[in-house]
């Protein structure tokens, strides 16, 4: 069933791409908070007046959106464009 080809891509390729996007969408909040805390450890020497909780709160949502868009673009890039 997954070997069927639509628009020069197999159903397995579509399932992998959209499955990975869905997986990142589900865990986007956890990933963004983890990366925000990791980024804080790099920037805490530069910005000494900002607390970790405040930094995480301010950067987690935009970072989550960026991660989701990055994964979406990379996943869709792996699919082949249909030939004319």
PyMOL Python script that loads the backbone (N, CA, C, O; Angstrom):
from pymol import cmd

cmd.read_pdbstr("""\
ATOM      1  N   UNK A   1       0.815  -1.194   0.000  1.00  0.00           N
ATOM      2  CA  UNK A   1       0.000   0.000   0.000  1.00  0.00           C
ATOM      3  C   UNK A   1       0.868   1.271   0.000  1.00  0.00           C
ATOM      4  O   UNK A   1       0.561   2.229  -0.710  1.00  0.00           O
ATOM      5  N   UNK A   2       1.935   1.279   0.784  1.00  0.00           N
ATOM      6  CA  UNK A   2       2.774   2.470   0.866  1.00  0.00           C
ATOM      7  C   UNK A   2       3.698   2.622  -0.337  1.00  0.00           C
ATOM      8  O   UNK A   2       4.422   3.613  -0.438  1.00  0.00           O
ATOM      9  N   UNK A   3       3.682   1.655  -1.246  1.00  0.00           N
ATOM     10  CA  UNK A   3       4.523   1.736  -2.438  1.00  0.00           C
ATOM     11  C   UNK A   3       3.856   2.487  -3.583  1.00  0.00           C
ATOM     12  O   UNK A   3       4.489   2.732  -4.610  1.00  0.00           O
ATOM     13  N   UNK A   4       2.606   2.850  -3.424  1.00  0.00           N
ATOM     14  CA  UNK A   4       1.909   3.579  -4.490  1.00  0.00           C
ATOM     15  C   UNK A   4       2.524   4.964  -4.639  1.00  0.00           C
ATOM     16  O   UNK A   4       2.887   5.613  -3.659  1.00  0.00           O
ATOM     17  N   UNK A   5       2.630   5.398  -5.889  1.00  0.00           N
ATOM     18  CA  UNK A   5       3.276   6.670  -6.205  1.00  0.00           C
ATOM     19  C   UNK A   5       2.214   7.700  -6.593  1.00  0.00           C
ATOM     20  O   UNK A   5       1.385   7.450  -7.468  1.00  0.00           O
ATOM     21  N   UNK A   6       2.250   8.852  -5.938  1.00  0.00           N
ATOM     22  CA  UNK A   6       1.412  10.005  -6.278  1.00  0.00           C
ATOM     23  C   UNK A   6       2.325  11.209  -6.388  1.00  0.00           C
ATOM     24  O   UNK A   6       3.072  11.510  -5.457  1.00  0.00           O
ATOM     25  N   UNK A   7       2.271  11.893  -7.505  1.00  0.00           N
ATOM     26  CA  UNK A   7       3.072  13.091  -7.764  1.00  0.00           C
ATOM     27  C   UNK A   7       4.557  12.843  -7.490  1.00  0.00           C
ATOM     28  O   UNK A   7       5.219  13.634  -6.817  1.00  0.00           O
ATOM     29  N   UNK A   8       5.064  11.735  -8.021  1.00  0.00           N
ATOM     30  CA  UNK A   8       6.477  11.338  -7.941  1.00  0.00           C
ATOM     31  C   UNK A   8       6.968  11.040  -6.524  1.00  0.00           C
ATOM     32  O   UNK A   8       8.177  11.033  -6.292  1.00  0.00           O
ATOM     33  N   UNK A   9       6.082  10.799  -5.586  1.00  0.00           N
ATOM     34  CA  UNK A   9       6.451  10.429  -4.231  1.00  0.00           C
ATOM     35  C   UNK A   9       5.596   9.251  -3.787  1.00  0.00           C
ATOM     36  O   UNK A   9       4.419   9.160  -4.135  1.00  0.00           O
ATOM     37  N   UNK A  10       6.193   8.359  -3.023  1.00  0.00           N
ATOM     38  CA  UNK A  10       5.427   7.233  -2.504  1.00  0.00           C
ATOM     39  C   UNK A  10       4.604   7.689  -1.300  1.00  0.00           C
ATOM     40  O   UNK A  10       4.882   8.725  -0.695  1.00  0.00           O
ATOM     41  N   UNK A  11       3.608   6.912  -0.973  1.00  0.00           N
ATOM     42  CA  UNK A  11       2.801   7.227   0.204  1.00  0.00           C
ATOM     43  C   UNK A  11       3.642   7.158   1.474  1.00  0.00           C
ATOM     44  O   UNK A  11       3.375   7.879   2.435  1.00  0.00           O
ATOM     45  N   UNK A  12       4.641   6.308   1.482  1.00  0.00           N
ATOM     46  CA  UNK A  12       5.536   6.223   2.623  1.00  0.00           C
ATOM     47  C   UNK A  12       6.305   7.528   2.815  1.00  0.00           C
ATOM     48  O   UNK A  12       6.506   7.965   3.948  1.00  0.00           O
ATOM     49  N   UNK A  13       6.731   8.145   1.735  1.00  0.00           N
ATOM     50  CA  UNK A  13       7.434   9.436   1.829  1.00  0.00           C
ATOM     51  C   UNK A  13       6.532  10.511   2.410  1.00  0.00           C
ATOM     52  O   UNK A  13       6.959  11.293   3.260  1.00  0.00           O
ATOM     53  N   UNK A  14       5.279  10.552   1.953  1.00  0.00           N
ATOM     54  CA  UNK A  14       4.329  11.513   2.517  1.00  0.00           C
ATOM     55  C   UNK A  14       4.072  11.238   3.986  1.00  0.00           C
ATOM     56  O   UNK A  14       4.020  12.165   4.795  1.00  0.00           O
ATOM     57  N   UNK A  15       3.910   9.963   4.338  1.00  0.00           N
ATOM     58  CA  UNK A  15       3.631   9.598   5.726  1.00  0.00           C
ATOM     59  C   UNK A  15       4.804   9.962   6.636  1.00  0.00           C
ATOM     60  O   UNK A  15       4.600  10.450   7.748  1.00  0.00           O
ATOM     61  N   UNK A  16       6.019   9.726   6.170  1.00  0.00           N
ATOM     62  CA  UNK A  16       7.190  10.084   6.962  1.00  0.00           C
ATOM     63  C   UNK A  16       7.291  11.590   7.174  1.00  0.00           C
ATOM     64  O   UNK A  16       7.540  12.050   8.289  1.00  0.00           O
ATOM     65  N   UNK A  17       7.099  12.347   6.114  1.00  0.00           N
ATOM     66  CA  UNK A  17       7.214  13.805   6.206  1.00  0.00           C
ATOM     67  C   UNK A  17       6.149  14.380   7.141  1.00  0.00           C
ATOM     68  O   UNK A  17       6.465  15.147   8.050  1.00  0.00           O
ATOM     69  N   UNK A  18       4.906  14.013   6.920  1.00  0.00           N
ATOM     70  CA  UNK A  18       3.836  14.572   7.741  1.00  0.00           C
ATOM     71  C   UNK A  18       3.834  13.992   9.150  1.00  0.00           C
ATOM     72  O   UNK A  18       3.400  14.658  10.090  1.00  0.00           O
ATOM     73  N   UNK A  19       4.310  12.766   9.308  1.00  0.00           N
ATOM     74  CA  UNK A  19       4.430  12.186  10.640  1.00  0.00           C
ATOM     75  C   UNK A  19       5.478  12.899  11.471  1.00  0.00           C
ATOM     76  O   UNK A  19       5.281  13.129  12.664  1.00  0.00           O
ATOM     77  N   UNK A  20       6.589  13.248  10.845  1.00  0.00           N
ATOM     78  CA  UNK A  20       7.632  13.978  11.558  1.00  0.00           C
ATOM     79  C   UNK A  20       7.168  15.379  11.920  1.00  0.00           C
ATOM     80  O   UNK A  20       7.459  15.862  13.015  1.00  0.00           O
ATOM     81  N   UNK A  21       6.454  16.038  11.021  1.00  0.00           N
ATOM     82  CA  UNK A  21       5.899  17.364  11.320  1.00  0.00           C
ATOM     83  C   UNK A  21       4.915  17.271  12.477  1.00  0.00           C
ATOM     84  O   UNK A  21       4.937  18.112  13.376  1.00  0.00           O
ATOM     85  N   UNK A  22       4.061  16.272  12.467  1.00  0.00           N
ATOM     86  CA  UNK A  22       3.091  16.077  13.544  1.00  0.00           C
ATOM     87  C   UNK A  22       3.779  15.787  14.868  1.00  0.00           C
ATOM     88  O   UNK A  22       3.355  16.294  15.906  1.00  0.00           O
ATOM     89  N   UNK A  23       4.821  14.990  14.848  1.00  0.00           N
ATOM     90  CA  UNK A  23       5.561  14.656  16.059  1.00  0.00           C
ATOM     91  C   UNK A  23       6.194  15.908  16.670  1.00  0.00           C
ATOM     92  O   UNK A  23       6.134  16.106  17.883  1.00  0.00           O
ATOM     93  N   UNK A  24       6.785  16.732  15.850  1.00  0.00           N
ATOM     94  CA  UNK A  24       7.393  17.963  16.351  1.00  0.00           C
ATOM     95  C   UNK A  24       6.314  18.924  16.839  1.00  0.00           C
ATOM     96  O   UNK A  24       6.518  19.621  17.834  1.00  0.00           O
ATOM     97  N   UNK A  25       5.188  18.973  16.167  1.00  0.00           N
ATOM     98  CA  UNK A  25       4.095  19.847  16.600  1.00  0.00           C
ATOM     99  C   UNK A  25       3.589  19.439  17.985  1.00  0.00           C
ATOM    100  O   UNK A  25       3.274  20.297  18.810  1.00  0.00           O
ATOM    101  N   UNK A  26       3.512  18.144  18.236  1.00  0.00           N
ATOM    102  CA  UNK A  26       3.037  17.653  19.529  1.00  0.00           C
ATOM    103  C   UNK A  26       4.035  17.987  20.643  1.00  0.00           C
ATOM    104  O   UNK A  26       3.635  18.377  21.740  1.00  0.00           O
ATOM    105  N   UNK A  27       5.326  17.835  20.361  1.00  0.00           N
ATOM    106  CA  UNK A  27       6.351  18.062  21.383  1.00  0.00           C
ATOM    107  C   UNK A  27       7.028  19.419  21.268  1.00  0.00           C
ATOM    108  O   UNK A  27       8.099  19.623  21.840  1.00  0.00           O
ATOM    109  N   UNK A  28       6.433  20.333  20.551  1.00  0.00           N
ATOM    110  CA  UNK A  28       7.031  21.648  20.320  1.00  0.00           C
ATOM    111  C   UNK A  28       7.232  22.420  21.619  1.00  0.00           C
ATOM    112  O   UNK A  28       8.252  23.091  21.777  1.00  0.00           O
ATOM    113  N   UNK A  29       6.309  22.346  22.530  1.00  0.00           N
ATOM    114  CA  UNK A  29       6.408  23.087  23.780  1.00  0.00           C
ATOM    115  C   UNK A  29       7.571  22.569  24.631  1.00  0.00           C
ATOM    116  O   UNK A  29       8.324  23.352  25.212  1.00  0.00           O
ATOM    117  N   UNK A  30       7.704  21.271  24.696  1.00  0.00           N
ATOM    118  CA  UNK A  30       8.792  20.670  25.474  1.00  0.00           C
ATOM    119  C   UNK A  30      10.141  20.991  24.839  1.00  0.00           C
ATOM    120  O   UNK A  30      11.087  21.357  25.536  1.00  0.00           O
ATOM    121  N   UNK A  31      10.229  20.854  23.522  1.00  0.00           N
ATOM    122  CA  UNK A  31      11.478  21.146  22.822  1.00  0.00           C
ATOM    123  C   UNK A  31      11.885  22.609  22.959  1.00  0.00           C
ATOM    124  O   UNK A  31      13.057  22.913  23.182  1.00  0.00           O
ATOM    125  N   UNK A  32      10.926  23.503  22.826  1.00  0.00           N
ATOM    126  CA  UNK A  32      11.261  24.929  22.890  1.00  0.00           C
ATOM    127  C   UNK A  32      11.691  25.332  24.295  1.00  0.00           C
ATOM    128  O   UNK A  32      12.600  26.149  24.446  1.00  0.00           O
ATOM    129  N   UNK A  33      11.065  24.784  25.312  1.00  0.00           N
ATOM    130  CA  UNK A  33      11.485  25.106  26.682  1.00  0.00           C
ATOM    131  C   UNK A  33      12.873  24.549  26.976  1.00  0.00           C
ATOM    132  O   UNK A  33      13.686  25.213  27.619  1.00  0.00           O
ATOM    133  N   UNK A  34      13.144  23.340  26.513  1.00  0.00           N
ATOM    134  CA  UNK A  34      14.471  22.763  26.714  1.00  0.00           C
ATOM    135  C   UNK A  34      15.541  23.604  26.020  1.00  0.00           C
ATOM    136  O   UNK A  34      16.575  23.910  26.615  1.00  0.00           O
ATOM    137  N   UNK A  35      15.295  23.976  24.768  1.00  0.00           N
ATOM    138  CA  UNK A  35      16.267  24.795  24.042  1.00  0.00           C
ATOM    139  C   UNK A  35      16.397  26.196  24.630  1.00  0.00           C
ATOM    140  O   UNK A  35      17.482  26.777  24.600  1.00  0.00           O
ATOM    141  N   UNK A  36      15.306  26.747  25.165  1.00  0.00           N
ATOM    142  CA  UNK A  36      15.377  28.062  25.804  1.00  0.00           C
ATOM    143  C   UNK A  36      16.248  28.005  27.050  1.00  0.00           C
ATOM    144  O   UNK A  36      17.033  28.920  27.300  1.00  0.00           O
ATOM    145  N   UNK A  37      16.119  26.950  27.826  1.00  0.00           N
ATOM    146  CA  UNK A  37      16.977  26.799  29.014  1.00  0.00           C
ATOM    147  C   UNK A  37      18.430  26.593  28.623  1.00  0.00           C
ATOM    148  O   UNK A  37      19.339  27.086  29.290  1.00  0.00           O
ATOM    149  N   UNK A  38      18.641  25.865  27.545  1.00  0.00           N
ATOM    150  CA  UNK A  38      20.003  25.670  27.053  1.00  0.00           C
ATOM    151  C   UNK A  38      20.591  26.989  26.562  1.00  0.00           C
ATOM    152  O   UNK A  38      21.757  27.284  26.825  1.00  0.00           O
ATOM    153  N   UNK A  39      19.803  27.775  25.858  1.00  0.00           N
ATOM    154  CA  UNK A  39      20.264  29.088  25.396  1.00  0.00           C
ATOM    155  C   UNK A  39      20.550  30.025  26.562  1.00  0.00           C
ATOM    156  O   UNK A  39      21.474  30.836  26.499  1.00  0.00           O
ATOM    157  N   UNK A  40      19.763  29.916  27.619  1.00  0.00           N
ATOM    158  CA  UNK A  40      19.983  30.762  28.788  1.00  0.00           C
ATOM    159  C   UNK A  40      21.363  30.507  29.390  1.00  0.00           C
ATOM    160  O   UNK A  40      22.027  31.435  29.851  1.00  0.00           O
ATOM    161  N   UNK A  41      21.785  29.252  29.384  1.00  0.00           N
ATOM    162  CA  UNK A  41      23.101  28.953  29.947  1.00  0.00           C
ATOM    163  C   UNK A  41      24.218  29.626  29.147  1.00  0.00           C
ATOM    164  O   UNK A  41      25.270  29.932  29.707  1.00  0.00           O
ATOM    165  N   UNK A  42      24.011  29.861  27.858  1.00  0.00           N
ATOM    166  CA  UNK A  42      25.001  30.574  27.058  1.00  0.00           C
ATOM    167  C   UNK A  42      24.950  32.089  27.273  1.00  0.00           C
ATOM    168  O   UNK A  42      25.982  32.758  27.238  1.00  0.00           O
ATOM    169  N   UNK A  43      23.746  32.626  27.496  1.00  0.00           N
ATOM    170  CA  UNK A  43      23.586  34.075  27.577  1.00  0.00           C
ATOM    171  C   UNK A  43      23.570  34.633  28.989  1.00  0.00           C
ATOM    172  O   UNK A  43      23.506  35.852  29.150  1.00  0.00           O
ATOM    173  N   UNK A  44      23.624  33.809  30.006  1.00  0.00           N
ATOM    174  CA  UNK A  44      23.508  34.330  31.371  1.00  0.00           C
ATOM    175  C   UNK A  44      24.700  35.177  31.774  1.00  0.00           C
ATOM    176  O   UNK A  44      24.558  36.045  32.636  1.00  0.00           O
ATOM    177  N   UNK A  45      25.862  34.963  31.191  1.00  0.00           N
ATOM    178  CA  UNK A  45      27.024  35.796  31.506  1.00  0.00           C
ATOM    179  C   UNK A  45      26.897  37.176  30.871  1.00  0.00           C
ATOM    180  O   UNK A  45      27.371  38.169  31.422  1.00  0.00           O
ATOM    181  N   UNK A  46      26.252  37.230  29.706  1.00  0.00           N
ATOM    182  CA  UNK A  46      26.082  38.506  29.014  1.00  0.00           C
ATOM    183  C   UNK A  46      24.958  39.323  29.632  1.00  0.00           C
ATOM    184  O   UNK A  46      25.126  40.516  29.887  1.00  0.00           O
ATOM    185  N   UNK A  47      23.805  38.688  29.876  1.00  0.00           N
ATOM    186  CA  UNK A  47      22.639  39.357  30.452  1.00  0.00           C
ATOM    187  C   UNK A  47      22.462  38.891  31.883  1.00  0.00           C
ATOM    188  O   UNK A  47      21.746  37.926  32.148  1.00  0.00           O
ATOM    189  N   UNK A  48      23.112  39.576  32.797  1.00  0.00           N
ATOM    190  CA  UNK A  48      23.082  39.166  34.203  1.00  0.00           C
ATOM    191  C   UNK A  48      21.816  39.603  34.922  1.00  0.00           C
ATOM    192  O   UNK A  48      21.493  39.063  35.979  1.00  0.00           O
ATOM    193  N   UNK A  49      21.098  40.567  34.371  1.00  0.00           N
ATOM    194  CA  UNK A  49      19.925  41.094  35.059  1.00  0.00           C
ATOM    195  C   UNK A  49      18.624  40.362  34.715  1.00  0.00           C
ATOM    196  O   UNK A  49      17.578  40.699  35.271  1.00  0.00           O
ATOM    197  N   UNK A  50      18.657  39.385  33.828  1.00  0.00           N
ATOM    198  CA  UNK A  50      17.438  38.657  33.458  1.00  0.00           C
ATOM    199  C   UNK A  50      17.453  37.279  34.123  1.00  0.00           C
ATOM    200  O   UNK A  50      18.474  36.592  34.154  1.00  0.00           O
ATOM    201  N   UNK A  51      16.299  36.902  34.648  1.00  0.00           N
ATOM    202  CA  UNK A  51      16.183  35.611  35.326  1.00  0.00           C
ATOM    203  C   UNK A  51      15.897  34.507  34.318  1.00  0.00           C
ATOM    204  O   UNK A  51      15.445  34.763  33.202  1.00  0.00           O
ATOM    205  N   UNK A  52      16.168  33.279  34.734  1.00  0.00           N
ATOM    206  CA  UNK A  52      15.969  32.134  33.844  1.00  0.00           C
ATOM    207  C   UNK A  52      14.497  31.943  33.494  1.00  0.00           C
ATOM    208  O   UNK A  52      14.172  31.669  32.339  1.00  0.00           O
ATOM    209  N   UNK A  53      13.620  32.080  34.455  1.00  0.00           N
ATOM    210  CA  UNK A  53      12.184  31.895  34.197  1.00  0.00           C
ATOM    211  C   UNK A  53      11.664  32.946  33.228  1.00  0.00           C
ATOM    212  O   UNK A  53      10.869  32.637  32.340  1.00  0.00           O
ATOM    213  N   UNK A  54      12.105  34.169  33.393  1.00  0.00           N
ATOM    214  CA  UNK A  54      11.667  35.239  32.507  1.00  0.00           C
ATOM    215  C   UNK A  54      12.216  35.027  31.094  1.00  0.00           C
ATOM    216  O   UNK A  54      11.497  35.211  30.112  1.00  0.00           O
ATOM    217  N   UNK A  55      13.481  34.643  30.996  1.00  0.00           N
ATOM    218  CA  UNK A  55      14.083  34.374  29.691  1.00  0.00           C
ATOM    219  C   UNK A  55      13.351  33.238  28.985  1.00  0.00           C
ATOM    220  O   UNK A  55      13.047  33.334  27.796  1.00  0.00           O
ATOM    221  N   UNK A  56      13.069  32.167  29.717  1.00  0.00           N
ATOM    222  CA  UNK A  56      12.373  31.019  29.137  1.00  0.00           C
ATOM    223  C   UNK A  56      10.978  31.411  28.686  1.00  0.00           C
ATOM    224  O   UNK A  56      10.533  31.002  27.614  1.00  0.00           O
ATOM    225  N   UNK A  57      10.284  32.200  29.496  1.00  0.00           N
ATOM    226  CA  UNK A  57       8.932  32.641  29.144  1.00  0.00           C
ATOM    227  C   UNK A  57       8.942  33.490  27.875  1.00  0.00           C
ATOM    228  O   UNK A  57       8.067  33.346  27.020  1.00  0.00           O
ATOM    229  N   UNK A  58       9.923  34.367  27.755  1.00  0.00           N
ATOM    230  CA  UNK A  58       9.969  35.278  26.608  1.00  0.00           C
ATOM    231  C   UNK A  58      10.383  34.594  25.305  1.00  0.00           C
ATOM    232  O   UNK A  58       9.947  35.003  24.229  1.00  0.00           O
ATOM    233  N   UNK A  59      11.202  33.578  25.389  1.00  0.00           N
ATOM    234  CA  UNK A  59      11.752  33.009  24.154  1.00  0.00           C
ATOM    235  C   UNK A  59      11.122  31.684  23.750  1.00  0.00           C
ATOM    236  O   UNK A  59      11.284  31.262  22.605  1.00  0.00           O
ATOM    237  N   UNK A  60      10.417  31.023  24.640  1.00  0.00           N
ATOM    238  CA  UNK A  60       9.909  29.671  24.349  1.00  0.00           C
ATOM    239  C   UNK A  60       8.892  29.659  23.207  1.00  0.00           C
ATOM    240  O   UNK A  60       8.980  28.805  22.326  1.00  0.00           O
ATOM    241  N   UNK A  61       7.942  30.574  23.201  1.00  0.00           N
ATOM    242  CA  UNK A  61       6.908  30.558  22.169  1.00  0.00           C
ATOM    243  C   UNK A  61       7.467  30.860  20.767  1.00  0.00           C
ATOM    244  O   UNK A  61       7.174  30.116  19.831  1.00  0.00           O
ATOM    245  N   UNK A  62       8.260  31.926  20.594  1.00  0.00           N
ATOM    246  CA  UNK A  62       8.837  32.156  19.256  1.00  0.00           C
ATOM    247  C   UNK A  62       9.802  31.049  18.829  1.00  0.00           C
ATOM    248  O   UNK A  62       9.883  30.715  17.647  1.00  0.00           O
ATOM    249  N   UNK A  63      10.529  30.486  19.786  1.00  0.00           N
ATOM    250  CA  UNK A  63      11.441  29.395  19.462  1.00  0.00           C
ATOM    251  C   UNK A  63      10.677  28.150  19.027  1.00  0.00           C
ATOM    252  O   UNK A  63      11.112  27.445  18.116  1.00  0.00           O
ATOM    253  N   UNK A  64       9.553  27.875  19.663  1.00  0.00           N
ATOM    254  CA  UNK A  64       8.718  26.746  19.270  1.00  0.00           C
ATOM    255  C   UNK A  64       8.172  26.915  17.865  1.00  0.00           C
ATOM    256  O   UNK A  64       8.152  25.964  17.084  1.00  0.00           O
ATOM    257  N   UNK A  65       7.731  28.121  17.543  1.00  0.00           N
ATOM    258  CA  UNK A  65       7.238  28.403  16.192  1.00  0.00           C
ATOM    259  C   UNK A  65       8.353  28.240  15.166  1.00  0.00           C
ATOM    260  O   UNK A  65       8.136  27.683  14.090  1.00  0.00           O
ATOM    261  N   UNK A  66       9.546  28.725  15.499  1.00  0.00           N
ATOM    262  CA  UNK A  66      10.689  28.598  14.588  1.00  0.00           C
ATOM    263  C   UNK A  66      11.049  27.135  14.357  1.00  0.00           C
ATOM    264  O   UNK A  66      11.314  26.738  13.223  1.00  0.00           O
ATOM    265  N   UNK A  67      11.062  26.336  15.405  1.00  0.00           N
ATOM    266  CA  UNK A  67      11.377  24.914  15.282  1.00  0.00           C
ATOM    267  C   UNK A  67      10.358  24.221  14.382  1.00  0.00           C
ATOM    268  O   UNK A  67      10.725  23.435  13.509  1.00  0.00           O
ATOM    269  N   UNK A  68       9.077  24.517  14.598  1.00  0.00           N
ATOM    270  CA  UNK A  68       8.035  23.898  13.783  1.00  0.00           C
ATOM    271  C   UNK A  68       8.162  24.294  12.320  1.00  0.00           C
ATOM    272  O   UNK A  68       8.018  23.442  11.444  1.00  0.00           O
ATOM    273  N   UNK A  69       8.426  25.551  12.035  1.00  0.00           N
ATOM    274  CA  UNK A  69       8.575  25.993  10.644  1.00  0.00           C
ATOM    275  C   UNK A  69       9.829  25.397  10.015  1.00  0.00           C
ATOM    276  O   UNK A  69       9.811  25.020   8.843  1.00  0.00           O
ATOM    277  N   UNK A  70      10.905  25.308  10.767  1.00  0.00           N
ATOM    278  CA  UNK A  70      12.139  24.717  10.250  1.00  0.00           C
ATOM    279  C   UNK A  70      11.942  23.248   9.903  1.00  0.00           C
ATOM    280  O   UNK A  70      12.374  22.800   8.841  1.00  0.00           O
ATOM    281  N   UNK A  71      11.301  22.503  10.775  1.00  0.00           N
ATOM    282  CA  UNK A  71      11.048  21.087  10.524  1.00  0.00           C
ATOM    283  C   UNK A  71      10.095  20.915   9.350  1.00  0.00           C
ATOM    284  O   UNK A  71      10.265  19.994   8.551  1.00  0.00           O
ATOM    285  N   UNK A  72       9.105  21.776   9.230  1.00  0.00           N
ATOM    286  CA  UNK A  72       8.165  21.705   8.115  1.00  0.00           C
ATOM    287  C   UNK A  72       8.871  21.940   6.788  1.00  0.00           C
ATOM    288  O   UNK A  72       8.654  21.194   5.833  1.00  0.00           O
ATOM    289  N   UNK A  73       9.697  22.948   6.716  1.00  0.00           N
ATOM    290  CA  UNK A  73      10.409  23.255   5.477  1.00  0.00           C
ATOM    291  C   UNK A  73      11.368  22.117   5.114  1.00  0.00           C
ATOM    292  O   UNK A  73      11.427  21.707   3.955  1.00  0.00           O
ATOM    293  N   UNK A  74      12.105  21.613   6.077  1.00  0.00           N
ATOM    294  CA  UNK A  74      13.057  20.539   5.795  1.00  0.00           C
ATOM    295  C   UNK A  74      12.324  19.265   5.390  1.00  0.00           C
ATOM    296  O   UNK A  74      12.762  18.572   4.472  1.00  0.00           O
ATOM    297  N   UNK A  75      11.221  18.944   6.056  1.00  0.00           N
ATOM    298  CA  UNK A  75      10.459  17.736   5.717  1.00  0.00           C
ATOM    299  C   UNK A  75       9.853  17.828   4.327  1.00  0.00           C
ATOM    300  O   UNK A  75       9.897  16.858   3.570  1.00  0.00           O
ATOM    301  N   UNK A  76       9.293  18.970   3.980  1.00  0.00           N
ATOM    302  CA  UNK A  76       8.710  19.131   2.658  1.00  0.00           C
ATOM    303  C   UNK A  76       9.778  19.219   1.577  1.00  0.00           C
ATOM    304  O   UNK A  76       9.528  18.871   0.423  1.00  0.00           O
ATOM    305  N   UNK A  77      10.961  19.681   1.946  1.00  0.00           N
ATOM    306  CA  UNK A  77      12.067  19.740   0.988  1.00  0.00           C
ATOM    307  C   UNK A  77      12.506  18.335   0.565  1.00  0.00           C
ATOM    308  O   UNK A  77      12.968  18.134  -0.559  1.00  0.00           O
ATOM    309  N   UNK A  78      12.360  17.380   1.461  1.00  0.00           N
ATOM    310  CA  UNK A  78      12.754  16.003   1.158  1.00  0.00           C
ATOM    311  C   UNK A  78      11.833  15.345   0.133  1.00  0.00           C
ATOM    312  O   UNK A  78      12.223  14.362  -0.498  1.00  0.00           O
ATOM    313  N   UNK A  79      10.630  15.864  -0.041  1.00  0.00           N
ATOM    314  CA  UNK A  79       9.722  15.330  -1.054  1.00  0.00           C
ATOM    315  C   UNK A  79      10.143  15.859  -2.432  1.00  0.00           C
ATOM    316  O   UNK A  79      10.646  16.976  -2.547  1.00  0.00           O
ATOM    317  N   UNK A  80       9.933  15.051  -3.465  1.00  0.00           N
ATOM    318  CA  UNK A  80      10.283  15.456  -4.831  1.00  0.00           C
ATOM    319  C   UNK A  80       9.122  16.217  -5.459  1.00  0.00           C
ATOM    320  O   UNK A  80       7.956  15.876  -5.259  1.00  0.00           O
ATOM    321  N   UNK A  81       9.459  17.243  -6.215  1.00  0.00           N
ATOM    322  CA  UNK A  81       8.438  17.956  -6.967  1.00  0.00           C
ATOM    323  C   UNK A  81       7.988  17.079  -8.138  1.00  0.00           C
ATOM    324  O   UNK A  81       8.810  16.393  -8.746  1.00  0.00           O
ATOM    325  N   UNK A  82       6.711  17.096  -8.453  1.00  0.00           N
ATOM    326  CA  UNK A  82       6.251  16.278  -9.571  1.00  0.00           C
ATOM    327  C   UNK A  82       6.793  16.775 -10.907  1.00  0.00           C
ATOM    328  O   UNK A  82       6.945  17.976 -11.131  1.00  0.00           O
ATOM    329  N   UNK A  83       7.076  15.827 -11.777  1.00  0.00           N
ATOM    330  CA  UNK A  83       7.556  16.215 -13.107  1.00  0.00           C
ATOM    331  C   UNK A  83       6.361  16.649 -13.964  1.00  0.00           C
ATOM    332  O   UNK A  83       5.225  16.240 -13.725  1.00  0.00           O
ATOM    333  N   UNK A  84       6.636  17.456 -14.930  1.00  0.00           N
ATOM    334  CA  UNK A  84       5.562  18.001 -15.775  1.00  0.00           C
ATOM    335  C   UNK A  84       5.193  17.038 -16.853  1.00  0.00           C
ATOM    336  O   UNK A  84       4.309  17.324 -17.660  1.00  0.00           O
TER     337      UNK A  84
END
""", "prot")
cmd.dss("prot")
cmd.show_as("cartoon", "prot")
cmd.util.cbc("prot")
cmd.orient("prot")
